[in-house]
């Protein structure tokens, strides 16, 4: 890794947890790719996820992706492989039946084995870590294998979607300079806003899952991670934070927030692209879900709270 490589900042220290990436379930990868590229995210090539078996062989997991890389964190766009039926594809089918948009939340840790035990102690029933692999072209030429160890829960453990923990085993492969967003001044995946019926019940689950303590915000909550945050609120508060949002049903992962190096440059880029806004508060721009494949984007300055729950 070079001195300035963003891959150096992707792996947390022991006992820390980052918001690693968030994922969209989409029925049409071509449409989604155009939407994300319009927002300034050059996507990685379409690749099929492979699960590595104990004997070293690899089998398709049932999904494929393209990713919008950010200097810290990334956005994943997931499509189903029609020829594969699995627990993962069923979860995707069920999610898409509810809405197109954000259905995946992924945290990163340094030790998946220790985290698996912590989750069991916290009352969850995680599967053993899965070795996930996908090919990645390198800026220097050729190709390498991106490797992840992923902890998944039973599909009914978290009503909000696929919530998982992983370790980034090859960050120098995943974060290639050529695919990291720059035109939109994106700097870091900074948070998520989850709209639910019962914020009190939901926050208790996420406290147990992340090992972090929430802070009350109005009738909702904010969980500060070692990098990033999770905001949890009711539908009425969500509609205040994201004016004009259409909530398709609950629970609903309504928005992802991106810290911008320069909100003025972000705004100027979006204006050239004709990107519609729900709100523009100076240091905080809310991009309409119509442009974000079913989810709002909040681009904000470093000192600006992305989700100001009343």
C-alpha positions as a printed NumPy array, in Angstrom:
array([[  0.   ,   0.   ,   0.   ],
       [  1.18 ,   3.469,  -0.773],
       [  1.501,   6.129,   1.925],
       [ -1.677,   7.833,   0.763],
       [ -3.663,   4.677,   0.094],
       [ -7.241,   4.854,   1.419],
       [ -7.018,   1.129,   2.169],
       [ -4.96 ,   1.989,   5.253],
       [ -8.017,   3.479,   6.989],
       [-10.521,   0.659,   6.4  ],
       [ -9.651,  -1.777,   9.198],
       [-10.518,  -0.777,  12.776],
       [ -8.305,  -1.474,  15.744],
       [ -9.216,  -4.263,  18.144],
       [-12.577,  -3.804,  19.922],
       [-13.656,  -1.054,  17.516],
       [-16.435,  -1.197,  14.932],
       [-16.912,   0.847,  11.752],
       [-19.822,   1.353,   9.402],
       [-18.182,  -0.4  ,   6.46 ],
       [-20.749,  -0.248,   3.675],
       [-24.45 ,  -0.195,   2.881],
       [-26.229,  -2.098,   0.15 ],
       [-29.09 ,  -1.636,  -2.291],
       [-31.217,  -4.526,  -3.545],
       [-32.127,  -3.682,  -7.145],
       [-34.068,  -5.504,  -9.864],
       [-32.139,  -3.88 , -12.732],
       [-28.384,  -3.486, -12.419],
       [-28.107,  -1.389, -15.578],
       [-30.617,   1.181, -14.308],
       [-28.941,   1.274, -10.904],
       [-25.486,   1.676, -12.449],
       [-26.629,   4.709, -14.426],
       [-28.18 ,   6.243, -11.298],
       [-25.04 ,   5.866,  -9.193],
       [-22.749,   7.104, -11.935],
       [-24.98 ,  10.187, -12.305],
       [-24.346,  10.82 ,  -8.575],
       [-20.588,  10.684,  -9.145],
       [-19.82 ,   7.113,  -8.098],
       [-17.753,   5.239, -10.717],
       [-18.712,   1.622, -10.092],
       [-16.523,  -1.455,  -9.927],
       [-17.103,  -4.132, -12.596],
       [-20.047,  -6.512, -12.26 ],
       [-18.82 ,  -9.482, -10.238],
       [-20.426, -12.637,  -8.872],
       [-20.047, -13.405,  -5.167],
       [-18.444, -16.766,  -4.452],
       [-18.492, -18.673,  -1.172],
       [-15.257, -20.518,  -0.507],
       [-15.808, -24.092,   0.688],
       [-13.609, -25.946,   3.234],
       [-11.926, -27.843,   0.365],
       [-11.013, -24.573,  -1.36 ],
       [-13.633, -24.813,  -4.096],
       [-15.941, -21.868,  -4.727],
       [-19.69 , -21.822,  -5.362],
       [-21.921, -18.862,  -6.29 ],
       [-23.729, -17.347,  -3.316],
       [-26.634, -16.184,  -5.484],
       [-25.813, -12.484,  -5.744],
       [-23.587, -10.215,  -7.795],
       [-22.572,  -6.623,  -7.22 ],
       [-21.057,  -3.375,  -8.346],
       [-19.624,  -0.99 ,  -5.762],
       [-19.304,   2.769,  -5.46 ],
       [-16.077,   3.247,  -3.535],
       [-15.459,   6.15 ,  -1.16 ],
       [-12.187,   7.01 ,   0.568],
       [-13.7  ,   5.568,   3.751],
       [-16.426,   3.003,   3.251],
       [-18.425,   2.203,   0.136],
       [-21.843,   1.655,  -1.424],
       [-22.828,  -1.774,  -2.724],
       [-25.417,  -2.397,  -5.43 ],
       [-26.688,  -5.987,  -5.375],
       [-28.581,  -7.974,  -7.983],
       [-29.872, -11.515,  -7.863],
       [-28.523, -14.377,  -9.978],
       [-31.673, -15.94 , -11.478],
       [-30.082, -19.381, -11.767],
       [-29.315, -19.668,  -8.026],
       [-31.767, -20.204,  -5.162],
       [-30.402, -19.798,  -1.632],
       [-31.199, -18.196,   1.719],
       [-29.445, -15.063,   0.438],
       [-31.544, -14.851,  -2.746],
       [-34.767, -15.451,  -0.79 ],
       [-33.88 , -12.561,   1.511],
       [-33.248, -10.402,  -1.546],
       [-36.556, -11.435,  -3.139],
       [-38.415, -10.626,   0.088],
       [-36.705,  -7.246,   0.35 ],
       [-37.456,  -6.279,  -3.239],
       [-41.102,  -7.244,  -2.737],
       [-41.214,  -4.468,  -0.123],
       [-39.243,  -1.793,  -1.985],
       [-36.198,  -1.139,  -4.171],
       [-33.51 ,   0.515,  -2.081],
       [-31.339,   0.067,   0.968],
       [-31.618,  -3.377,   2.552],
       [-28.088,  -4.137,   3.744],
       [-26.007,  -2.729,   6.592],
       [-22.45 ,  -3.992,   6.989],
       [-20.118,  -3.209,   9.861],
       [-16.42 ,  -4.018,   9.908],
       [-14.233,  -5.339,  12.723],
       [-10.705,  -6.674,  12.958],
       [-11.585, -10.11 ,  14.409],
       [-14.676, -11.948,  13.152],
       [-14.133, -14.97 ,  15.411],
       [-14.163, -12.817,  18.564],
       [-17.124, -10.84 ,  17.232],
       [-19.065, -14.044,  16.574],
       [-18.642, -14.987,  20.226],
       [-19.616, -11.484,  21.366],
       [-22.805, -11.648,  19.293],
       [-23.703, -15.042,  20.787],
       [-23.193, -13.626,  24.262],
       [-25.448, -10.696,  23.295],
       [-28.285, -13.093,  22.429],
       [-27.894, -13.428,  18.653],
       [-27.426, -16.668,  16.709],
       [-24.763, -15.798,  14.118],
       [-23.614, -18.266,  11.521],
       [-19.888, -19.06 ,  11.57 ],
       [-17.892, -16.557,   9.481],
       [-18.142, -17.213,   5.74 ],
       [-15.147, -16.715,   3.451],
       [-16.482, -14.512,   0.636],
       [-14.437, -13.904,  -2.51 ],
       [-14.771, -11.767,  -5.632],
       [-12.329, -10.824,  -8.407],
       [-11.095,  -7.239,  -8.604],
       [ -9.123,  -5.636, -11.464],
       [ -6.041,  -3.762, -10.305],
       [ -5.007,  -0.264, -11.349],
       [ -1.513,  -1.577, -12.012],
       [ -2.898,  -4.228, -14.343],
       [ -4.064,  -7.773, -13.867],
       [ -6.532,  -9.021, -11.312],
       [ -6.549, -10.035,  -7.659],
       [ -9.056, -11.649,  -5.331],
       [-10.871,  -9.471,  -2.816],
       [-11.356, -11.449,   0.405],
       [-13.825, -10.91 ,   3.237],
       [-14.863, -12.891,   6.304],
       [-18.587, -12.289,   6.808],
       [-20.781, -12.978,   9.848],
       [-24.449, -13.353,   8.935],
       [-27.543, -13.73 ,  11.086],
       [-30.698, -15.754,  10.412],
       [-32.859, -13.815,   7.96 ],
       [-35.498, -13.051,  10.6  ],
       [-33.054, -11.716,  13.22 ],
       [-33.136,  -8.101,  12.008],
       [-36.383,  -6.9  ,  10.441],
       [-34.617,  -3.955,   8.757],
       [-32.771,  -6.177,   6.276],
       [-29.473,  -8.001,   5.961],
       [-27.373,  -6.763,   8.863],
       [-23.913,  -8.278,   9.017],
       [-20.364,  -7.866,  10.283],
       [-17.211,  -8.536,   8.297],
       [-13.498,  -8.136,   8.212],
       [-11.785,  -6.501,   5.244],
       [ -9.047,  -9.054,   4.612],
       [ -7.64 ,  -7.392,   1.46 ],
       [ -8.361,  -3.635,   1.677],
       [ -5.47 ,  -2.849,  -0.663],
       [ -7.287,  -4.856,  -3.359],
       [-10.764,  -3.439,  -2.719],
       [ -9.873,   0.275,  -2.623],
       [ -8.361,   0.893,  -6.06 ],
       [ -7.789,   4.612,  -6.78 ],
       [ -9.43 ,   4.453, -10.207],
       [-12.859,   3.551,  -8.764],
       [-12.928,   5.894,  -5.759],
       [-15.45 ,   8.715,  -6.116],
       [-13.986,  12.193,  -6.564],
       [-16.298,  14.312,  -8.773],
       [-18.929,  14.532,  -6.02 ],
       [-16.347,  15.28 ,  -3.258],
       [-17.478,  12.229,  -1.26 ],
       [-15.067,  11.563,   1.599],
       [-16.673,   9.07 ,   3.988],
       [-19.77 ,   6.941,   4.461],
       [-20.901,   8.611,   7.673],
       [-24.262,   7.117,   8.608],
       [-27.686,   5.617,   8.056],
       [-31.209,   6.668,   8.955],
       [-33.594,   3.823,   9.821],
       [-37.322,   4.506,  10.087],
       [-39.203,   2.056,  12.351],
       [-42.456,   1.55 ,  14.256],
       [-40.789,   1.046,  17.63 ],
       [-37.53 ,   2.992,  18.032],
       [-37.113,   1.776,  21.632],
       [-37.106,  -1.912,  20.666],
       [-34.971,  -1.322,  17.579],
       [-32.262,   0.63 ,  19.357],
       [-31.867,  -2.065,  22.007],
       [-31.148,  -4.636,  19.274],
       [-28.584,  -2.397,  17.591],
       [-26.921,  -1.605,  20.907],
       [-26.501,  -5.34 ,  21.484],
       [-25.371,  -5.893,  17.91 ],
       [-22.771,  -3.117,  17.797],
       [-21.733,  -3.141,  21.453],
       [-22.309,   0.625,  21.54 ],
       [-24.617,   2.76 ,  23.716],
       [-27.22 ,   4.974,  22.052],
       [-27.936,   8.62 ,  22.726],
       [-31.583,   9.737,  22.797],
       [-32.577,  12.25 ,  20.101],
       [-36.194,  13.431,  20.312],
       [-38.277,  10.263,  20.099],
       [-35.387,   8.538,  18.319],
       [-31.777,   7.603,  18.905],
       [-28.257,   7.946,  17.568],
       [-25.638,   5.217,  17.941],
       [-22.135,   6.607,  17.43 ],
       [-19.726,   3.986,  16.103],
       [-15.955,   4.265,  16.017],
       [-16.55 ,   5.459,  12.451],
       [-20.02 ,   6.445,  11.33 ],
       [-23.399,   6.415,  13.038],
       [-26.822,   4.781,  12.997],
       [-29.85 ,   7.041,  13.487],
       [-33.155,   5.384,  14.412],
       [-36.462,   7.231,  14.408],
       [-40.215,   7.028,  13.927],
       [-41.923,   7.681,  10.593],
       [-43.04 ,  11.156,  11.674],
       [-39.491,  12.147,  12.625],
       [-38.124,  10.637,   9.421],
       [-40.514,  12.794,   7.417],
       [-39.212,  15.875,   9.247],
       [-35.542,  14.988,   8.757],
       [-36.132,  14.14 ,   5.081],
       [-38.926,  16.502,   3.962],
       [-40.923,  15.052,   1.096],
       [-39.743,  11.457,   1.665],
       [-42.218,   8.717,   0.72 ],
       [-42.085,   5.893,   3.283],
       [-43.094,   2.67 ,   1.463],
       [-43.566,   0.695,   4.674],
       [-41.865,  -0.015,   7.961],
       [-39.148,  -0.745,   8.745],
       [-37.415,   1.351,   6.094],
       [-33.728,   2.198,   5.69 ],
       [-34.465,   5.684,   4.442],
       [-31.099,   7.346,   3.812],
       [-27.336,   7.048,   3.705],
       [-25.156,   9.992,   4.648],
       [-21.873,  10.919,   2.999],
       [-19.384,  13.371,   4.473],
       [-18.228,  15.765,   1.763],
       [-14.822,  17.386,   1.464],
       [-16.552,  20.479,   0.066],
       [-20.347,  20.736,   0.026],
       [-20.151,  23.613,  -2.458],
       [-18.326,  21.39 ,  -4.927],
       [-20.808,  18.581,  -4.292],
       [-23.711,  20.941,  -4.998],
       [-22.103,  22.282,  -8.17 ],
       [-21.493,  18.768,  -9.481],
       [-25.066,  17.673,  -8.771],
       [-26.427,  20.75 , -10.522],
       [-24.478,  19.87 , -13.668],
       [-25.997,  16.376, -13.475],
       [-29.537,  17.604, -12.867],
       [-29.787,  15.716,  -9.571],
       [-33.007,  16.585,  -7.676],
       [-32.837,  17.669,  -4.019],
       [-35.336,  17.258,  -1.199],
       [-33.516,  19.955,   0.788],
       [-30.452,  22.198,   0.64 ],
       [-29.487,  23.684,   3.993],
       [-26.107,  25.082,   3.04 ],
       [-23.848,  22.525,   4.71 ],
       [-26.326,  19.683,   4.145],
       [-27.824,  18.531,   0.843],
       [-30.565,  15.88 ,   0.75 ],
       [-30.712,  14.1  ,  -2.605],
       [-34.122,  12.753,  -3.57 ],
       [-34.69 ,   8.975,  -3.452],
       [-35.808,   9.318,  -7.074],
       [-32.114,   9.816,  -7.903],
       [-30.819,   7.34 ,  -5.311],
       [-32.587,   4.118,  -6.304],
       [-35.135,   4.357,  -3.52 ],
       [-32.977,   5.886,  -0.778],
       [-32.145,   9.493,   0.026],
       [-28.52 ,  10.624,   0.143],
       [-27.441,  13.246,   2.656],
       [-24.152,  14.942,   1.695],
       [-22.894,  17.08 ,   4.559],
       [-19.956,  19.049,   5.903],
       [-17.812,  17.501,   8.625],
       [-19.294,  19.675,  11.39 ],
       [-22.898,  19.251,  10.19 ],
       [-25.166,  16.589,  11.72 ],
       [-26.538,  14.562,   8.776],
       [-29.768,  13.505,  10.519],
       [-30.953,  16.316,  12.831],
       [-33.748,  14.405,  14.573],
       [-36.04 ,  17.021,  16.199]])
